[in-house]
Amino acid sequence: MPKTACIASLFALITYSAASPDLNIDKSYLDPSRGYVAPRQGPSSNWKGDKKPLKITNKCPDTLWPALLTQHGDGPDSGGFELGSGKSKTLWIGSTWQGRVWGRTNCTVDGESARCSTGDCFGQLECSFAGEVPATLAEFTLAGGISNAQTFYDISLVDGYNLPMAINYIPAANTTFIPPNLTNAACIATPGYLAAGALSGEDYSNSTYPIPWEPYESNDSARDWCPWSLLAYPPDKPGDGIYPYPDDDIKRPDFSPCLSQCAATGRDEDCCVGDYHDAEICKPGRYSSLMKTICPDAYSFAFDDQQSTFIVPSGGGWEVLFCPAGRSTTILRTLGQYMSEVAASGHLTDESLAAVSNLSYIEKRAEETAAAVGFARPALFWTLSAAVGSVFMVVL
């Protein structure tokens, strides 16, 4: 990866605050004043034959250049495009499509070329290659699993993190109802975007099916979670050229793309390849552990699939949303048994539907599962020292 000088105006993301006061949310959909209308179940005649909608939405305060790569099946008619703040674009993909979506930032476009600070596609506006790291990815396999009748998807941070992202399911008329709090995942690890701490929320769902949230991270911890040595654009050194100790005393930019350990080193043991291509040998490192704390539903390293892959019956469409409102979700660790039920049978029993609409149950489960994995520390901050490679935990 080319080493680029720090850019002072690098995509400032703090202009928007996602704190959520009383939003007058009705029982079905979010207040349109939030700039988002939850996907409604639409008649299949609105869909293009066996094509499925793939909606890309930019809720960031600046222009993005979304990129798409098709790995299998019929892909969309675009591999990349400009998308202004607050804008959406709907593409159409084949029912067996496998591919990924990511966001590029700070692009300089000249005709068919585009040079971007993150997610760059070898200078192409229309991507025909995977993007340059670091980049938050939305990954899809629409026809997989049993009889190719299941869709697998995830938010992947295996290549690092550059932008907050959510994936929202768009049901078709002929698909079995799946509650949105089992399907609509989010990863928000950028300061200025975290809503007030809570165990659940209604963003991209509704009051009937609240989505379990990661409750403890703050905008301060979102600024400082990435290990200093993995910052793609670390701040300038002080005048004497020496970082103070600890290094987190230097204010980081609010847009601080973070390389994964694998992307930074390329070592077999960090990338789980070669002799380390074994789940019993290759274990999550520091980056993965920190990433899993702030984005529990995201894919953080090569063998993290069981804790980060969503499986639903095939047939619906998808929205990839950059800079979503709310907080990172904890769907898989909080309501994983119901996701397994959906994956195995394609639907939920009445008893299960009652459980995933029970706010008290959801919040109790969210708190219990957070405690079980050691995250129930509302004042936990990580101080990272690149000089000695140590992690110090300070509980205030």
Beta strands, then each sheet from edge to edge (+ up, - down):
strand 1: 52-58
strand 2: 65-72
strand 3: 88-93
strand 4: 98-104
strand 5: 108-110
strand 6: 113-115
strand 7: 137-144
strand 8: 150-156
strand 9: 165-170
strand 10: 185-187
strand 11: 200-206
strand 12: 209-212
strand 13: 310-313
strand 14: 317-322
strand 15: 380-385
strand 16: 390-395
sheet 1: 3+ 1- 14- 9+ 10-
sheet 2: 2+ 4- 7+ 8- 13+
sheet 3: 5+ 6-
sheet 4: 11+ 12-
sheet 5: 15+ 16-
end
